[in-house]
């Protein structure tokens, strides 16, 4: 078995390597975000989702209302970030908040 986390950050021949591992008989488990903070596809995740034999989509808990959260709200200086920032910004709860669709503020 091969398990990978934070797969949305991986680059290069990642999808090809995963396909090869599966053909070699390995069970490949991949975890990562499917959407970036702008609600766009994140890295290779869309390609991996369509190739997967099984998909389990988990959700966090919205920090505002407690409902299931499917979005990552980037926060800069206490406010939702604009689209102008870099796509990848490493950080924890000081930079990202899980939000449901009702409380997600799309970046402008």
N, C-alpha and C positions, 0 to 999 in steps of 0.2 A: 504494500500500500504506500502511496505517496500522498501526503496532505500538504496543502499550501494555503497560507492565509495572506490577506492583503494583496490578493492577485491583481487587483485593479492597478497597482503600481508597477507590475512586471512588464518588461520590454523585450524586444528581440524576437527570437523564434519560439516564444512561449507556447503558442497554440500548437505549432508543429511538434514540439517536444511532448506536450500532453497527449496528442494523438498517438505518437510513437509509444509512449508508456502504456496506453490502453491496449494497443496492438500487441505489446509484449506481455500482456496478461496482468498488468498492475491495476489495482483499484486506485483511481485518482479522485481525491476529494479536494475541491477548490472552494475557498471562501473569499468573498470580496464584495465591494459595493457595485451595484449595477448602474447607479446614477451618480454623477458628480454634483457639486453644490449648485451648478447651473441647470440641473435637471437634464443634462445630456448624458449619452452613453459613456461609461467610464472605462477607458483602456480596452483591453481585449475581452471584457466580460460579455458583451453581446455575442461575440463569436463563440465563446465558450458555452453560453446558455443554449444556443441552437445545436451545438454538437453533443450536449450532455444527454446521457441516458436517463437521468433523473435530476430534477431540480427541486430543491427545498428552499423556499424564500422565507427567511426569517425577518422580523421587524423589531426595531427597538421600541422604547416607550417614549411618547411625546413628552418633552419636559414642561410643556404648557398645560396640557389637559389630561395626560395619562393614557390616551388612546394609542393604538398601534401607530408607529412612526415609520414612514417609508422614505423620508427625505432627510438630507443633511443640511441644516441651516448654518452657513458660515457666518460667524459673528466677528466683527472688527470694531473695537472701541464700544462694545455694548450694543451695536446695531447690526442689522443684516448687511452683509458685504455687497459691493457692486460686482458686476461681471468683469470689471477691469483687472481684478487681481489675478495672480497666477492660478492655473488649474490645480496644481498640487501645492498645498500648504500644510505641512506636518503640524499636528497639534491635537490636543485632547478637548475636554469640555470647555476650555477657555477660548477655543476657536470654532468648535462645531457643537451644534445641539441637534439631537434627533427631534424631528417635528412631523406631525401628521399633516395631511393636505390642508386641513382647515387653518392651521397656524404657520404653515410654511410661507415665507415671503420671497417670491422669485426675485433674483438679483436683477437690477436694471442697469 
